[in-house]
Amino acid sequence: MIGVDRLNNVVAAGHAPIPANSVITINNIQSLSGFTPDQYLAQANTAIGFPGYFTWGSTGLLTNHIIPPAGAPSILQNLNDTPNTMAFSVGVQREIGKDMVLEADYHHREMRNILGTRIINLAFKARVTGRAFDAPGTQVTGFGPYYKGYYDALVIAFNKRLSNRFTFGANYTFANETDNSIGVNSRPSDNFIGTAPLVTDPGRAANPTTGAPACPSQNNQNGSFTACNGNFVARAGTFVNGPDLDKGPSDLSVSHIFQVNGLVNLPWHIELSGIFRAQSGFHFSRQFVNGFLDPDGDGNTNGIDTRNAVRNGFTAPAFVNLDMRFAKRFKIGERLKLDVFYEMFNMFNAKNPAAIQTNPNGTPITFGNAQQVLPGREGQIGLRFEF
């Protein structure tokens, strides 16, 4: 990361350094640095040793070209296809004995016409020939209901009041969540939606320098094939829904969740409670590391290995956590009450993962292991007055 202090010291001779935390814009840079906007850019790029790195963005703020600006969609499509969710739930509840209830519920949701962006005129042949567009011949970005998702869950719950002093509950959830959207501000790995036309892969000659073998020319007239660049080409005449290349578990999907909670009211106005939670890890995608992956030929590489695995096809280590709370109430007079409580979070001091190594060649942390963990054991003391 570029050191901010170096930019603060990019000023004209005899001029004071730019104050810390200043917002640098094209309108105030001359008063802050003594340089004109163009002079400041030249000096700032020289200071970091990267010519052309900094530029003035469309809003006048200092920016760079590492992340190119994303233009607004050119066309709004299928506006009559309103985003909607079709959902239903069914459940049964049974009282077993005194103060004991067993419950089972099934939930289904179908999220239809999820809005997003994609290149709507990317030529199908681009996946074998490289970046190419159908009419008008330049890229057209559309905004419309291109995506969808599904959610199914079974929830089993058990609750028991053993006495006036003790309450116990437990529940288990099995859920399956899938979608084909990698983000509201992200285009899909494959932008093409439509019927695949006839395309021909020109083939490739052998390269003695790299050792790459020759690859013959082929087409998709009689069937699908894998192009010389590794991209999949569907059979001519079949329907291709490009966003489905990203179909996989949703980013926030958790397959298994088990939770137990309990509360005990002890003598002398003492209360002890706790929540134990164990769940399967979050889903993540494997990083593509063998060169660059561009499934549809739009010129934007994909960091997700959709060629050899589904998106979010891997699961992080499990999450296990126990939170406890101890409270004591003091009565002071007729109206005033004082509650003193102590709370402990992550009582087992479990190393629950927050970030996972997604590079299959990563070192020293191997693929699928935690790179970062959530906070360990923590405690807090509190007071509460009631009057």
C-alpha positions in Angstrom: 0.0 0.0 0.0 1.3 3.5 -0.9 2.4 5.4 2.2 0.1 8.4 2.8 3.0 10.4 4.4 4.8 10.5 1.0 1.8 12.1 -0.6 1.5 14.7 2.2 5.1 15.7 1.6 4.5 16.2 -2.2 4.5 20.1 -2.1 6.2 22.9 -3.9 9.5 24.3 -2.5 8.9 26.3 0.7 5.3 25.1 1.1 4.1 23.4 4.3 3.2 19.7 4.1 -0.4 18.8 3.4 -2.2 18.4 6.7 -2.9 14.8 7.8 -6.3 13.4 6.9 -6.9 16.0 4.2 -9.2 15.1 1.4 -7.2 15.9 -1.8 -9.3 17.0 -4.8 -8.6 18.7 -8.1 -10.1 21.9 -6.7 -8.1 22.2 -3.5 -4.7 20.7 -4.4 -3.1 24.0 -5.5 -3.9 25.6 -2.1 -2.8 22.5 -0.2 0.5 21.8 -2.1 1.4 24.9 -4.2 1.2 22.7 -7.4 -1.3 22.9 -10.1 -3.4 19.7 -10.5 -1.2 18.4 -13.3 2.0 19.3 -11.6 0.8 17.5 -8.4 0.0 14.3 -10.4 3.5 14.3 -12.0 5.2 14.8 -8.6 3.1 12.3 -6.8 3.7 9.6 -9.4 7.5 10.4 -9.2 7.4 10.1 -5.4 6.1 6.6 -5.5 8.1 5.5 -8.6 5.0 4.6 -10.8 4.5 6.9 -13.7 0.8 7.3 -14.6 -0.4 5.7 -11.3 -2.4 8.6 -9.9 -5.1 10.5 -11.8 -8.0 12.7 -11.1 -11.3 10.7 -11.0 -14.6 11.7 -12.5 -15.6 13.3 -9.2 -12.3 15.2 -8.8 -10.9 13.0 -6.2 -7.4 11.5 -6.4 -7.6 8.0 -7.7 -5.7 5.4 -9.7 -6.2 3.0 -12.6 -5.9 -0.3 -10.7 -9.7 -0.7 -10.5 -11.1 0.8 -13.7 -14.4 2.8 -13.2 -17.6 0.8 -13.9 -19.9 2.7 -16.2 -23.6 2.9 -15.7 -25.7 0.3 -17.6 -26.5 1.4 -21.1 -29.9 -0.4 -21.4 -32.6 -1.4 -19.0 -34.0 -4.8 -20.0 -37.2 -6.8 -19.2 -38.6 -4.2 -16.8 -41.9 -6.1 -16.8 -40.2 -9.0 -15.0 -40.6 -7.7 -11.5 -38.3 -9.2 -8.9 -40.4 -11.4 -6.6 -40.2 -14.3 -4.1 -42.4 -17.3 -4.1 -42.4 -18.8 -0.6 -44.3 -21.2 1.5 -43.8 -22.9 4.9 -45.4 -25.9 6.5 -45.0 -27.0 10.1 -46.2 -29.3 12.8 -46.1 -28.9 16.6 -46.7 -31.5 19.2 -46.9 -31.2 23.0 -45.3 -34.2 24.6 -46.1 -34.4 28.3 -46.3 -31.3 30.5 -44.4 -28.2 29.4 -42.6 -30.0 26.6 -43.0 -29.1 22.9 -41.5 -30.6 19.8 -41.8 -28.6 16.5 -40.7 -29.2 12.9 -41.0 -26.6 10.1 -40.1 -26.7 6.4 -39.4 -23.4 4.5 -39.0 -22.9 0.8 -38.3 -19.7 -1.1 -37.7 -19.1 -4.8 -36.1 -15.7 -5.5 -37.0 -14.9 -9.1 -35.8 -12.1 -11.4 -33.0 -10.9 -9.2 -31.6 -7.6 -10.7 -28.0 -7.2 -11.8 -25.8 -6.2 -14.7 -24.2 -8.1 -17.6 -22.8 -7.4 -21.1 -25.8 -8.1 -23.3 -24.1 -8.1 -26.8 -21.1 -10.2 -26.1 -20.6 -12.5 -29.0 -20.7 -16.2 -28.3 -17.6 -16.7 -30.5 -15.6 -14.5 -28.1 -15.0 -17.5 -25.9 -12.8 -19.0 -28.6 -11.6 -15.9 -30.6 -11.3 -13.3 -27.9 -13.2 -10.1 -27.1 -16.0 -9.5 -29.8 -19.4 -8.0 -29.8 -22.6 -8.4 -31.8 -24.3 -5.2 -33.2 -23.6 -2.4 -32.6 -20.0 -3.7 -32.3 -19.1 -2.0 -29.0 -19.9 -3.2 -25.5 -23.4 -2.6 -24.2 -24.1 -3.1 -20.5 -27.6 -4.1 -19.5 -29.4 -4.0 -16.2 -32.2 -6.4 -15.7 -33.6 -9.5 -14.0 -30.9 -12.0 -15.0 -30.5 -14.0 -11.8 -32.3 -16.3 -9.4 -31.9 -18.2 -6.2 -33.4 -20.9 -4.0 -33.7 -21.5 -0.3 -34.9 -24.7 1.4 -34.6 -25.3 5.2 -35.8 -27.9 7.7 -36.0 -26.7 11.3 -36.5 -29.0 14.3 -37.0 -27.4 17.7 -37.4 -28.7 21.2 -38.4 -26.6 24.2 -38.9 -27.8 27.8 -39.8 -25.9 30.9 -38.6 -28.2 33.7 -39.8 -26.1 36.5 -40.5 -22.4 37.3 -36.7 -22.0 37.7 -35.3 -23.7 34.6 -36.0 -23.4 30.9 -34.2 -25.4 28.2 -34.5 -25.2 24.4 -32.7 -26.7 21.4 -33.0 -26.5 17.6 -31.4 -27.8 14.5 -31.5 -26.3 11.0 -30.6 -27.9 7.8 -30.5 -25.4 4.9 -29.7 -25.4 1.3 -29.3 -22.0 -0.4 -28.1 -21.5 -4.0 -28.0 -18.7 -6.5 -26.2 -17.7 -9.7 -25.2 -14.1 -8.7 -21.7 -13.2 -7.6 -22.8 -9.7 -6.4 -25.1 -6.9 -7.2 -22.2 -4.8 -8.6 -20.4 -7.7 -10.4 -21.0 -9.1 -13.8 -21.3 -12.9 -14.2 -18.4 -15.1 -15.1 -20.2 -15.8 -18.4 -22.3 -12.9 -19.8 -23.9 -14.7 -22.7 -27.6 -15.6 -22.5 -29.2 -17.1 -25.7 -28.9 -19.8 -28.3 -25.4 -20.9 -29.1 -24.5 -20.2 -32.8 -22.1 -22.2 -34.8 -18.5 -21.2 -33.9 -15.1 -22.6 -34.9 -12.0 -22.7 -32.8 -9.1 -21.8 -35.0 -6.8 -24.2 -33.3 -3.2 -23.7 -32.2 0.2 -24.7 -33.5 2.7 -26.4 -31.2 5.0 -24.0 -29.3 8.5 -25.5 -28.9 9.6 -22.7 -26.5 6.8 -23.3 -23.9 6.3 -27.0 -24.8 2.6 -26.4 -25.5 1.3 -29.1 -27.9 -0.7 -28.4 -31.0 -4.4 -28.1 -30.6 -6.7 -28.9 -33.6 -9.4 -26.7 -35.0 -12.9 -27.8 -34.1 -16.5 -26.6 -34.1 -19.7 -27.1 -32.2 -22.0 -28.2 -35.0 -22.4 -31.8 -33.7 -21.7 -31.3 -30.1 -20.0 -29.3 -27.3 -16.2 -29.2 -26.9 -13.5 -27.7 -24.9 -11.6 -25.0 -26.8 -7.8 -24.8 -27.1 -7.9 -22.0 -24.4 -9.7 -24.3 -22.0 -13.2 -22.6 -22.4 -16.3 -24.8 -22.7 -18.3 -24.3 -25.9 -21.9 -25.5 -25.9 -23.4 -27.3 -28.9 -24.8 -25.0 -31.6 -28.6 -24.6 -31.2 -28.7 -25.2 -27.5 -29.7 -22.6 -25.0 -26.9 -21.1 -22.9 -27.6 -19.3 -19.7 -24.2 -17.9 -18.9 -24.8 -16.8 -15.3 -25.5 -20.4 -14.3 -21.7 -20.9 -14.5 -21.7 -19.1 -11.2 -24.5 -21.3 -9.7 -23.5 -22.6 -6.3 -24.1 -22.2 -2.6 -25.0 -18.6 -1.6 -22.3 -16.5 0.0 -24.1 -16.5 3.4 -25.3 -20.1 3.2 -24.7 -22.3 6.3 -25.7 -25.9 5.8 -26.0 -27.1 9.5 -26.8 -25.1 12.6 -27.3 -26.6 16.1 -28.2 -24.3 19.0 -28.9 -25.0 22.7 -30.0 -22.3 25.2 -30.9 -22.5 28.8 -31.8 -20.3 31.8 -31.6 -21.1 35.5 -33.1 -19.0 38.2 -31.2 -19.7 41.4 -32.0 -18.6 45.0 -31.0 -15.1 46.1 -32.1 -13.5 42.8 -29.2 -15.1 40.9 -29.7 -16.0 37.2 -27.5 -18.1 35.0 -28.0 -18.4 31.3 -26.1 -19.5 28.2 -26.2 -20.1 24.5 -24.2 -22.8 22.7 -24.0 -22.8 19.0 -22.3 -25.2 16.6 -22.5 -24.8 12.8 -20.8 -25.9 9.6 -18.4 -23.4 8.1 -19.2 -20.8 5.5 -18.8 -21.6 1.8 -15.9 -20.3 -0.3 -14.6 -20.6 -3.8 -11.3 -22.0 -4.9 -8.9 -19.5 -6.5 -7.9 -20.1 -10.1 -4.1 -19.9 -10.2 -3.0 -21.5 -13.4 -2.9 -18.4 -15.6 -6.0 -16.4 -16.3 -9.6 -17.6 -16.6 -12.0 -15.8 -19.0 -14.9 -18.2 -19.7 -16.8 -15.9 -22.0 -14.0 -14.0 -23.7 -15.1 -10.5 -22.5 -11.5 -9.6 -21.5 -12.2 -9.7 -17.8 -10.4 -12.5 -16.0 -12.1 -14.5 -13.3 -10.4 -15.3 -10.0 -12.9 -18.1 -9.2 -12.0 -21.6 -10.5 -15.3 -22.2 -12.2 -13.5 -24.6 -14.6 -12.8 -27.3 -12.1 -15.2 -26.6 -9.2 -18.5 -24.8 -8.6 -18.6 -21.4 -7.0 -18.6 -21.6 -3.2 -18.1 -25.4 -3.5 -15.8 -25.6 -0.5 -16.6 -25.3 3.2 -14.6 -23.6 5.9 -13.9 -25.3 9.3 -16.9 -25.5 11.7 -17.9 -22.7 14.0 -18.3 -23.5 17.7 -19.2 -21.0 20.4 -20.5 -20.8 24.0 -21.7 -17.5 25.5 -22.5 -17.4 29.3 -24.2 -14.8 31.4 -24.3 -14.5 35.3 -26.6 -11.9 36.9 -27.5 -10.9 40.4 -30.3 -8.6 41.4 -30.2 -6.4 44.5 -33.3 -4.7 45.8 -32.6 -1.3 47.4 -35.7 0.1 49.0 -39.1 -0.3 47.5 -38.5 1.1 44.0 -34.8 0.9 43.3 -33.3 -2.3 41.9 -29.7 -2.9 40.9 -28.6 -5.7 38.4 -25.0 -6.7 38.4 -24.0 -9.0 35.5 -20.9 -10.7 34.1 -20.9 -11.9 30.5 -18.4 -14.2 28.8 -18.2 -14.6 25.0 -16.5 -17.5 23.3 -16.0 -19.2 26.6 -14.1 -22.1 25.0 -11.7 -19.6 23.4 -12.3 -21.5 20.1 -10.4 -20.4 17.0 -13.3 -19.9 14.7 -12.3 -18.9 11.2 -12.9 -15.5 9.8 -10.9 -15.8 6.5 -9.8 -18.9 4.6 -6.8 -19.7 2.3 -8.4 -20.0 -1.1 -5.2 -20.5 -3.1 -4.6 -24.2 -3.6 -0.8 -23.4 -3.8 -0.8 -21.2 -0.8 2.1 -21.3 1.7 2.6 -21.5 4.6 -1.2 -21.7 5.2 -2.6 -24.5 3.1 -5.8 -24.5 1.1 -9.0 -24.5 3.2 -7.3 -23.5 6.5 -7.9 -20.4 8.5 -5.9 -17.3 7.6 -7.7 -15.2 10.2 -9.9 -16.1 13.2 -12.7 -14.4 15.0 -12.1 -12.8 18.5 -11.2 -15.2 21.3 -12.5 -15.3 24.8 -13.9 -12.0 26.0 -15.7 -10.9 29.1 -17.5 -7.8 30.3 -19.1 -6.5 33.5 -22.2 -4.3 33.6 -24.6 -2.5 36.0 -28.2 -1.7 35.4 -30.5 0.4 37.6 -34.3 0.2 37.7 -36.4 2.7 39.5 
